[in-house]
Amino acid sequence: MSDAITFYREFIATARETVNLMSKLETMKERVESDPALAQAAADAASTSGRPDISKADVDNAVGAITQILFTWDSGEPTQKSYFYELL
């Protein structure tokens, strides 16, 4: 059997990290949606940073994926995210 205390600590830490990351993703999605030029600027920055394969479409697709993830995160009654918040 696994060490339950270690498992619990890692489980809670991962849940906390998930909540924080979901919040960051939501903020980033909102920024791209509120500033239409940001997706292209991010693609340009990626190219400058050595990733010329990243295009505006890639950024837009990632934002679309974030939208779907957040939809699931916020769905249900109670919401899926509420189960994480109960742990914290």
C-alpha positions in Angstrom: 0.0 0.0 0.0 1.2 3.5 -0.7 2.1 6.0 1.9 -1.3 7.6 2.5 0.1 10.8 4.0 2.4 11.4 1.1 -0.4 10.6 -1.4 -2.8 13.0 0.4 -0.2 15.9 0.4 0.6 15.4 -3.3 -3.1 15.1 -4.2 -4.0 18.3 -2.4 -0.9 20.1 -3.9 -1.9 19.0 -7.4 -5.5 20.0 -6.8 -4.3 23.5 -5.7 -2.1 23.7 -8.7 -4.9 22.8 -11.0 -7.2 25.5 -9.6 -4.4 28.0 -10.0 -3.6 27.0 -13.6 -7.3 27.0 -14.5 -7.6 30.6 -13.3 -4.5 31.6 -15.3 -5.8 29.9 -18.4 -9.1 31.8 -18.0 -7.3 35.1 -17.7 -5.1 34.4 -20.7 -8.2 33.4 -22.8 -10.0 36.6 -21.7 -6.9 38.7 -22.7 -6.8 37.1 -26.2 -10.5 37.6 -26.6 -10.3 41.3 -25.5 -7.3 42.1 -27.7 -7.6 40.7 -31.2 -4.0 41.5 -32.1 -2.6 39.6 -29.1 -2.8 36.1 -30.8 -0.7 37.4 -33.7 1.7 39.1 -31.4 2.1 35.9 -29.4 2.8 34.0 -32.6 5.3 36.6 -33.6 7.0 36.3 -30.2 7.1 32.6 -30.6 8.8 32.9 -33.9 11.3 35.4 -32.5 12.0 32.9 -29.6 12.9 30.1 -32.0 9.4 28.6 -32.7 8.6 29.8 -36.2 6.2 26.8 -36.5 3.7 28.5 -34.1 1.1 30.6 -36.0 -1.8 32.8 -35.0 -4.1 29.9 -35.9 -2.2 27.7 -33.3 -2.8 30.4 -30.7 -6.4 30.7 -31.7 -6.8 26.9 -31.6 -5.3 26.8 -28.1 -7.7 29.5 -26.9 -10.6 27.4 -28.3 -9.3 24.4 -26.4 -9.1 26.5 -23.2 -12.7 27.5 -23.8 -13.8 23.9 -24.0 -11.8 22.9 -20.9 -13.3 25.8 -18.9 -16.8 24.8 -20.1 -16.2 21.4 -18.5 -14.6 22.9 -15.5 -17.7 25.1 -14.9 -20.3 22.5 -15.8 -22.4 20.3 -13.6 -24.4 20.9 -10.5 -22.3 21.2 -8.4 -19.7 22.3 -10.9 -16.7 20.2 -11.5 -14.4 22.9 -10.1 -16.3 22.9 -6.8 -15.0 19.4 -6.1 -11.5 20.7 -6.2 -12.3 23.7 -4.1 -13.8 21.4 -1.4 -10.3 19.8 -1.0 -8.6 23.1 -0.5 
